[in-house]
Amino acid sequence: MKLNRKSLRKMILTELRNLQETREDHIQGIRNKIAALEVELAREKNFYDKQKSSHPIYSGYGSYVDDFSQFDDILGDMGSSDDRSSIIKKKIDLLKRQLTAFEQADGGDIGYGSMPRY
């Protein structure tokens, strides 16, 4: 087959049509991201609870331990876990607002600047 400009253009346009994401695909992608982040949030909460329960101050063993300095790293991890949880919650909130904007547009144009970004 001779590759000329017309056949090359046709091949490129065919491939572009195959790559384009439909509105429904995009909405389902947002839903999948929300579900994945909710699983990650639950995993993060379980990690936080395990860290907290292993710390003597929170587990009821505080009266038997005089020096809590060895547990400072656990408290540090607990703080960062809380930070990670709040970041995940913010991402979920943003995705839910974007999903609502797409669903309320009902196939129409959302409009530049009206899509939640923060």
C-alpha positions as CSV (number, residue, x, y, z in Angstrom):
1,M,0.0,0.0,0.0
2,K,1.3,3.4,-1.0
3,L,1.2,5.8,1.9
4,N,0.0,9.2,0.6
5,R,-1.3,12.2,2.4
6,K,-5.0,11.2,2.1
7,S,-4.5,7.7,3.5
8,L,-2.2,9.0,6.3
9,R,-4.8,11.6,7.3
10,K,-7.6,9.0,7.3
11,M,-5.4,6.7,9.5
12,I,-4.7,9.5,12.0
13,L,-8.3,10.6,12.2
14,T,-9.4,7.0,12.8
15,E,-6.9,6.6,15.6
16,L,-7.9,9.9,17.2
17,R,-11.6,8.9,17.2
18,N,-10.6,5.6,18.9
19,L,-8.7,7.6,21.6
20,Q,-11.3,10.1,22.4
21,E,-13.0,9.7,25.7
22,T,-16.8,10.1,25.8
23,R,-18.6,12.2,28.5
24,E,-19.9,8.9,30.1
25,D,-16.4,7.5,30.1
26,H,-15.1,10.6,31.9
27,I,-17.9,10.6,34.5
28,Q,-17.3,6.9,35.1
29,G,-13.6,7.6,35.5
30,I,-14.4,10.3,38.2
31,R,-16.6,7.7,40.0
32,N,-13.8,5.2,39.9
33,K,-11.3,7.7,41.3
34,I,-13.7,8.5,44.1
35,A,-14.1,4.9,45.0
36,A,-10.4,4.3,44.9
37,L,-9.7,7.3,47.2
38,E,-12.4,6.1,49.6
39,V,-10.7,2.8,49.9
40,E,-7.4,4.6,50.5
41,L,-9.0,6.8,53.1
42,A,-10.3,3.7,54.9
43,R,-6.9,2.1,54.7
44,E,-5.3,5.3,56.1
45,K,-7.8,5.3,59.0
46,N,-7.1,1.7,59.9
47,F,-3.3,2.5,59.9
48,Y,-4.0,5.5,62.1
49,D,-6.1,3.5,64.5
50,K,-3.4,0.8,64.7
51,Q,-0.7,3.3,65.4
52,K,-2.8,5.0,68.1
53,S,-3.8,1.8,69.8
54,S,-0.1,0.7,70.0
55,H,0.9,3.9,71.8
56,P,0.9,3.5,75.6
57,I,-0.8,6.9,76.2
58,Y,-3.8,5.9,74.2
59,S,-3.9,2.1,74.9
60,G,-4.2,2.3,78.7
61,Y,-0.6,1.3,79.5
62,G,0.5,4.8,80.3
63,S,0.8,4.2,84.0
64,Y,3.4,1.5,83.4
65,V,5.7,3.5,81.2
66,D,7.7,6.4,82.6
67,D,9.6,7.5,79.5
68,F,7.5,8.1,76.4
69,S,10.3,9.5,74.3
70,Q,10.7,6.1,72.5
71,F,7.1,6.5,71.2
72,D,7.7,10.0,69.7
73,D,8.1,8.5,66.2
74,I,4.7,6.9,66.5
75,L,3.1,10.2,67.5
76,G,4.9,11.8,64.5
77,D,3.4,9.1,62.2
78,M,0.0,9.7,63.6
79,G,0.2,13.4,62.8
80,S,1.3,12.7,59.2
81,S,-1.4,10.1,58.8
82,D,-4.0,12.7,59.8
83,D,-2.5,15.1,57.3
84,R,-2.7,12.4,54.6
85,S,-6.3,11.7,55.5
86,S,-7.3,15.4,55.2
87,I,-5.6,15.6,51.7
88,I,-7.5,12.5,50.6
89,K,-10.8,14.0,51.9
90,K,-10.1,17.2,50.0
91,K,-9.5,15.3,46.8
92,I,-12.7,13.3,47.2
93,D,-14.6,16.5,47.9
94,L,-13.2,18.1,44.7
95,L,-14.0,15.0,42.6
96,K,-17.6,14.9,44.0
97,R,-18.1,18.6,43.1
98,Q,-16.8,18.0,39.6
99,L,-19.0,14.9,39.2
100,T,-22.0,17.0,40.3
101,A,-21.1,19.7,37.8
102,F,-20.9,17.1,35.0
103,E,-24.2,15.5,35.9
104,Q,-26.1,18.8,36.3
105,A,-24.9,19.9,32.8
106,D,-26.8,16.8,31.5
107,G,-24.8,16.5,28.3
108,G,-24.5,20.3,27.8
109,D,-21.4,22.4,28.0
110,I,-20.2,23.1,31.5
111,G,-18.6,26.3,30.5
112,Y,-15.2,27.6,31.0
113,G,-14.4,28.6,34.6
114,S,-17.4,26.9,36.2
115,M,-15.7,23.5,36.7
116,P,-14.6,23.2,40.4
117,R,-10.8,23.1,40.5
118,Y,-10.0,23.7,44.2
